[in-house]
Amino acid sequence: MPLQRPRRIFRASGRPVGPRVGRIAPAVWAGLLGAAAGSILILFALPSDLFGRVPTLSGMLTAPPQSVAVVDGETLVLRETVIRLQGIAAPSRGQACAADGGTGRRDCGAASADALAQLVRGHDVACQLNGRDREGFARGLCEAGGTELNRTLVAAGWAHARGTTPGSPDGFSAEETQAQAARLGLWSSGSF
């Protein structure tokens, strides 16, 4: 029996066929809302939650030599965790100071970072984490090859004692005074 009229599989709804103008699909709305929520989360997240900062505030973190990087004279990266050496302040890279004898200038920040790099080169590094600094980075007392990095940098004159009190475990003011008197590192020109 032949059909008199062609069969329709779908019934026309009366709406025009083609792209919808002026109307956004629910999936697009969901994508836009997700992107906005992610942006807000990043904007209002604590600095300690972003960019390689350690979630724990205490404990021991160790790394083999191939997993250690020196950022500057007071900052190390151990296995993707940024650690600021507690109780010291080193000059920033590019910060100039007087060279030996007071004649000429040198990059004291780079010299301080080089001193730290020499201390950690070829050694496992272990850091006792002690909370966070004001930027949210982990603070730690670190050692490499049996050498206390924080204390040694101050004693060699490549960093200042910062925020410490004499007699405390991280009190390096006596080492700083000795480095100044001996004109070591940053103090080699007599002042910094």
C-alpha positions, -999 to 999 in steps of 0.1 A, spaced: 0 0 0 16 32 -11 17 63 11 -2 92 -1 19 118 17 56 117 28 62 106 63 76 131 87 100 118 114 101 151 133 73 175 136 81 212 130 77 233 161 70 266 143 103 281 155 128 291 128 155 267 122 191 280 126 213 297 152 196 311 182 202 348 184 198 366 217 196 334 238 225 317 255 225 280 260 225 266 295 259 249 290 275 283 280 260 298 312 274 271 333 309 276 317 308 313 323 297 309 359 324 284 365 351 306 350 338 336 371 339 315 403 374 303 396 386 339 390 370 350 423 386 321 441 421 330 428 416 367 436 405 361 472 426 331 480 453 335 507 488 340 492 498 309 512 475 288 490 491 297 457 523 292 437 543 265 455 537 276 490 537 248 516 503 239 532 519 226 564 534 250 590 557 227 609 577 195 604 609 185 586 613 188 548 643 172 531 655 172 495 684 156 476 708 180 458 690 177 424 657 189 441 672 220 456 673 255 440 686 288 453 663 317 446 682 344 465 704 348 496 675 339 519 652 317 498 654 280 487 631 258 468 630 222 481 609 199 459 587 227 447 583 242 482 595 277 486 613 282 520 626 314 534 655 310 558 642 321 592 658 349 612 679 363 583 675 391 557 697 390 526 699 417 500 678 414 469 694 404 436 705 436 419 710 455 451 744 472 448 768 478 477 804 489 479 831 465 468 862 457 489 879 488 501 850 510 493 860 515 456 835 504 430 801 487 434 790 451 432 757 431 432 755 421 469 723 402 463 739 380 437 770 375 460 747 365 489 728 340 466 762 326 454 773 321 490 741 301 498 745 281 465 780 271 476 767 259 510 740 237 495 759 225 463 761 187 463 744 182 497 710 170 508 692 199 524 669 195 555 647 223 568 628 224 601 596 244 591 584 269 616 553 286 603 550 312 575 565 346 568 543 376 561 541 368 524 529 333 532 560 314 524 573 286 547 600 297 572 626 273 582 659 266 599 679 247 573 711 227 571 731 211 544 761 188 548 761 194 586 762 232 582 734 254 596 726 276 566 709 305 584 736 309 610 765 304 585 752 331 561 750 357 589 784 346 603 800 349 569 785 384 565 761 375 536 729 382 555 716 403 584 701 389 615 664 397 614 636 396 640 656 375 664 665 378 700 699 368 715 696 334 731 667 322 710 673 292 687 674 315 657 691 345 673 719 354 650 727 389 663 761 378 678 772 363 645 762 396 627 782 417 651 813 394 646 809 396 608 807 434 609 838 436 631 858 412 608 845 431 577 832 399 561 808 396 531 785 426 529 805 444 556 838 441 536 837 478 527 831 488 563 794 496 559 763 482 542 
